[in-house]
Amino acid sequence: MAPDAKVPLLEGRGSGATPAQTLGNIVVSIVGTGVLGLPYAFRTAGWLAGALGVAGAGAATFYCMLLLVKTEEEESGRVQETEHGHHGGANYTYGDLGERCFGPTGRYFTESIIILCQTGGTVAYLVFIGQNISSVLPAVSPATVVLAFLLPAQVALSFVRSLSALAPFSLLADACTVLAVAAVVKEYVRLLVERGEQPFEGRSAFAGLWGVPFACGVAVFCFEGFCLTLALEASMADRGRFRSVLLQAIAGVTVVYVGFGVCGYLAYGDATRDIVTLNLPSNWSTAAVKVVLCVALALTFAVMMHPIHEIVEARLFGPDGWVRRRCRGGGIVERAALHLSRVAVVAALAAIACFVPAFGEFAAFVGSTVCALLSFVLPAMFHLRVVGPTAGPWVRAVDYFFLLSGLVFAGHGMYTVLSPQ
């Protein structure tokens, strides 16, 4: 999801969004394709360890979202009181807050992390599409062939600059994700009835210490939309109710994630694939679910790309941009360069996706590195910077816990990828 875009489900009318609308918007911004990798994470960690990891990730995400909102409120009130003599309600983006806390370097670093998260999400989309289409149509295997066929369509969609025109596809993708989850649960019930055995028989509750960080990384990846926190809070008519609405959304999504992860692992055991839809039987209904889901994600890809294009184009075509300083041909040349930059970015991400070996490992890596920095490290840093000097020792201790834990988590994710297997 674009960090500064309107959330596509329901927009507030009049003076702002209602609690019900905000609840729907939060769910849409959080739920993504990562949920279909949860059963594999539970297989790696064990069903109990995986459940605890997802629950912990949900609780940590909720707390750090509140940290971000509290920091924005404190900084906004301080600025309004200093400049205008009263408390106001300035609305900051994540990048704005980074600049308020740490100057231009803070903005550049925050926006860089957002772009890396979006890049990870878009590459994961492409890997997901490639693997699922290859499973339905073996004639176009491997996944790199699928991505080659898909590239022209993604390039064409990247030329659509209106998020409002693309937003309905996000709803379609979420609806298709729900459909895929329902298909997996149905298959689980069928397998359980056929086996006629205890559901937890032969399934590990705790599969080993090293599987826990993997499951936590996938869980963090599943809680998408962190950079939309400030926009969601600002969109409410009664902003004081945001905390309770956020709690309802995070708690509900966490329960669904845990239930789905456990069900998927219990259904397929050690045969659980990194994308659980690949475990579904080969029939026309399963193929239809996979194809519709992939089409929806392919259309949503352009929404995920929006913040990446925005940052790249600001650097290239802004008032001091590289192209603007060197371009002497007027609007036509600039427009051609703009389209060329979008083609290059999409092609680069498709090339990266061709070298990603597995969806599950990649989701865990993105979740445990850049998503951990965005979701845990930066909110704790901002809160310590703005509120820390006047906060109590317990509050500061919790901030430092999230700051250090997020850094350790990110370091472990990098080590896991870079260490020889």
N, C-alpha and C positions, 0 to 999 in steps of 0.2 A: 504493500500500500504506500502511496505517496505520502511523505511526512506532513506536508502542508495542504494536502488536498481535503476537500469535503468528503466525509464518509458516505458511501453511495447508497446505504439502505434507506434511511429516513432522515430528512433534513427538517429541522425545527421550523415552524411557521410562526410568523409574528415576531415575538420577542425572543424566541429560542426553542430548543428541543425539550420535549417532555421527558420525564424519567423513562417511560416505556420506549420512546424513540432512542434515547441514549443507550439503554440496555441493548437494544437491537444493534445499534452501531458498534458498540464495544464487541459484541459477539462476532459480527461480520469482520471487524478489524483483527481479531485474534485468531479465529479458526482458519486454517489453511491446509495445504496438502501434507504438512508434517504429521498430522494425526494418523495418516495411513502408514507411517513408519513406526508408530508406537508399539505394535505387537512384536516387531523385531527387536526393539529396545528391551522389551520385557523378556524376550527369549535370552538376550545377552546378559541381563542383570538378574533375572528371576522375577517371578510374578509379584512377590512381596516387596523386594528391593525396588522394582520398577514402579510399583504403586506409591511407595514412600518417596521416590525421586520425583515423580510427577506432582505429588501433593506438595512437596517442598518447593519445587520450582514455581507452582502456582501461588503459594503463600509469599515467596520472595518477590515474585513479580508484582503482586498486589501491594506489598509494603513499599517497594521502590517506586511504583507509580504514585503512591501517596507522597513519598519523599519529593518527587518531582513537582507535584502540585503545590505542596507546602513551600518549597523553595521559590516557585514562581509567584505565589501569593505574597511571600515576605519581600521579595525583591521588587515586585510591582508596587506594593504599598510604600516601600522605602523611597522609590523613585518619585512616585506621585506626591508623597509628603514633602520631599525635598524641593521638587521643582514647582509644585502648584499649591503647596500648603494644605493638601488633603489627601486622604487615601483614595485610590482609584482602582481601576480594574484593567490595566494594560494587559494585552494578550501577547505572550511571547511564544515563539516557536522554540523548538529544542535548540536550534542554532543560535537564536537570540539569547537564550539563557546561558549558553556556553560563552558568548561574548560578554555578557554582563558579569559573569563570574571570573573569566580568565582572559578577557580582551580578545583581539582578533585571532590569536593563536587558539583560544578556546573554541571560537566559532569554526575555524578551519578543521580542528581535530574532531569536533562533534559532527560536522557535516561529512567528514571523511568516513567516520564510523557508520553513519547512516547509509552512505553510498555503498560501503562494503557489505552491510547487512542486506540492502536491496539487491546488490549483485549476487550475493549468496542465494537469496530467495529466487531470483530469476533463473539462475543456473540450475537450481534444484527443480524448478518447474520444467525446464527443458529436459533434464535427465529423467524425470518422472514420465513426461510425454513419450520420450524415445523408448524407454523400457516397456511401457504399457502397449504402445502401438506395435512394437516388435513382437510382443507376445500374442497379439491378435492377428497380425499379418506377418507371418514368418518370411514371406517373400521379400519384405522390405527391411529385413534384419541385415546388419546390426543397427543399434540405435543411432549411430552416426549417419546412416542413410536416411533415417526418418528426419533427423535434424536438417539434413541437406535439403530435403523436399520442403520442410517447414520454413526454412529461412526466407524465401521470397514473401510469404504471407506475413511473417513477423516484421520484415522491413517495411512492407506496405502499411501495416497497422501503426508502425512507429511514426509515420507522417501525420497521423491524427493527433492534433494538439489539444483537443477538447476532452477533459476528463469526464465531463457530464455525458458525452457521447459514448464513452467507454465504460462508465460506472456500472450500467446494468449487467455487464458480463461478470463483474465480481459477484453479484448476487447469484448468477447462473452457476458460477464455479462453486460457491458455497452450497447451493442446492444439490449439485452433483456430488460433492463430497459427502453430504448427508446420505444421498442415495447409495454411494459406495459403502459407507459405514453400515447402513441397514442391510446391504447384501452380505457383508462379512458376518454380521451378527446372526442373520438368518442361516447362513451356512454353518456357523458354530453350533446353533441349536440342532440342526440336522445331524451333524457329526456326533454330537453328544448323545442324541437319542439312538443313533445307529450303534455306537460303541457299547452303550449300556453299562458304563463303568463310572467310577467316581470322577468328577470333573478335574480334580487336582492330582489324580494318579499319574505318576511319571513326569510331573512338571515341577521344576525346581523353584523353590521360594526364594533362594539366594544362590545365584550361580557363580559367585566369586567377586572379590573386591574390585577388580578392574572393570567389571561390567557396570558398576554403579555410575561412574563419571560418564560413560557412554550414554546410559539411559537418561541421565540428567541433561546432557547436551542436546539430545533429541527433544526432551521435554521443553527446554528453554527455546529451542527453535520453533516448537509448536505454538508458543505464546507470541505470535506475531503482533505487529501493530503497536509496539511500545512507543514509537516516536509519534503516534497519534494521540497520546494521553492528554497533552495540553490542549490540543484542538477539540477533543471530545469534551473536556471539562468546560472550556470556554463556550461551547455551543449550547450549553444547558440554560434554560430560562431561570431555574433555581439552582445555582452552582453549589449551594450548600448541601444538596442532596447527592452530589456526585459520588461521594465516598460510599454511601450505602448501595447505590446502583452498581458501582464498580465491584463491590464485594459480592453482590448477587451474581454478576456476570462471571467473575473469576471463579467463584465457588461452583457454579453450574458447569462451566466448561471443564474445570478440573475433575469433577465427578464423572462427566462423560468420557474424558480422556482416560481416566483410570479404568473405568468399566470396559471401554473398548480395547485398551491395551491388554487387560487380563483376558477378556473373551478371545481375542485374536490368538494369543499365545496358548491358551488352553485348547483352542480348536486345532491348531496345527503343530504345536510342540516344537521340536528341534527342526522341523521342516519349514518353519515360518520364514517367509522371504522378507527382504528389506522394504519392499512395497507390498503390503499384504494383499492387494488386489491380484497380484501375480499368483497367489495361492488358490484363487477361486477356480472352480471347474471350467473346462473349456466347453462352453455352450453359447447359444446365441444371446441369452439374457446377460451373461457375464460380459461377453464381447461388447454388447450395447452399452453397458455401464461404463466400461473402460473407454470406449470411443467418445461418448458424450462428455465424460469427465475430462478427457484430453483436449477436446475441442473447446470446452469452457476455459480450461487453463491456458490454452494457446491464445484465446481472445483476451484473457485477463493479463497476459504477459505484458501487453502495452501499458497497462495501469502500473504494474510493478516497475516498468522502465522509466516512468515519468520523472521521478526525482533524479535519476541518473542523467537523463538528458538535460534536466534543468541546471544541474551543477556544471556539466560539461559546457553547455552553451553559455552560461554566465561567464565562464573563464575564456571562452573563445570569441563570443560575440557581444559581451558587455561593453560599456563605455571605454574601458581600458583593456579589452580583450585582444588576444593575439591576432585574430582575423581582422577585427575592426581597425587595428593600427596599420595593418599591411594591405588591406583590401582597397583598391582604387577603382573598382569597376561598378560601384554603386549597388543598388538593391538586388539585381539579378545575380551577381557574383556571390553576394552574401547569402542569398537564399539557396543557391546551389551548394555552397560550402556547408550551410546548415543541414541540408538533406544528406550530404556526404558524411557529415559527422555522425548522424543518426544511423546510417547504414554501417559505418565502421564500428560503432559501439555494439549494435546488435550482432554483427558478424563476429566480433571479438568474444562476446559472451557465448555464442553458439560454439565457437572453437574451444573455449574452456570446457563447456559441457561435454564435448566429445572425449575429453581426457579424464572425466570423473568416472571412476570405476563402479561405484555403487551409491545409490541414493541414501541408504541408511548411514554409512560412514561419513558422507559429505554433510548430511543434515546435522549429525552429531558434532562435526568439526566446526561448522558455522555457528551452531548454537553455543558451543563451549568457548568460542573465541570472540568474534565481533558482537554476537548477540549478548554475551555475558558482559562485555564492556558497555554496550549501549543500555542494557537493562539494569545492571547492578553497580558497576564501577562509576559511571558518569553521574547518576543521581546521587550517590553517596558523596562524591567529590563536590558537586554543586551545593548540596545541603550543608556539608562541613564548611564550605567557603562562605555561605550566606548566613546560616543559622548557628554554625558551630561555636563561634565566640560567646554566644549568650545561652547556648543549650546546656543542659545538665550532663553530668558524666555518663549516665546510662545511655542517653541519646547519642552522644559522641561515640561511645563504645560500640553501639549497634552500627553506626555509620562506618566506622573503621572495620568492623567485621565484614560488612558487605563489600567494602572497598578491597580489602585484602583477599577475601574469599573469591571475589570475581577475578582478581589478578591471578591468583593461584589456579583457578579453574581455566582461565584463558591460557596460562602457561602450560598446563597439563595437556590441553587440546593441541597446542602447537607441538609439544614434545611427542605426542602420540602419532601425529602425522609425519614429523620429520625423522623420528627414530627408525632405524632399520628393522624391518619385520623379520 
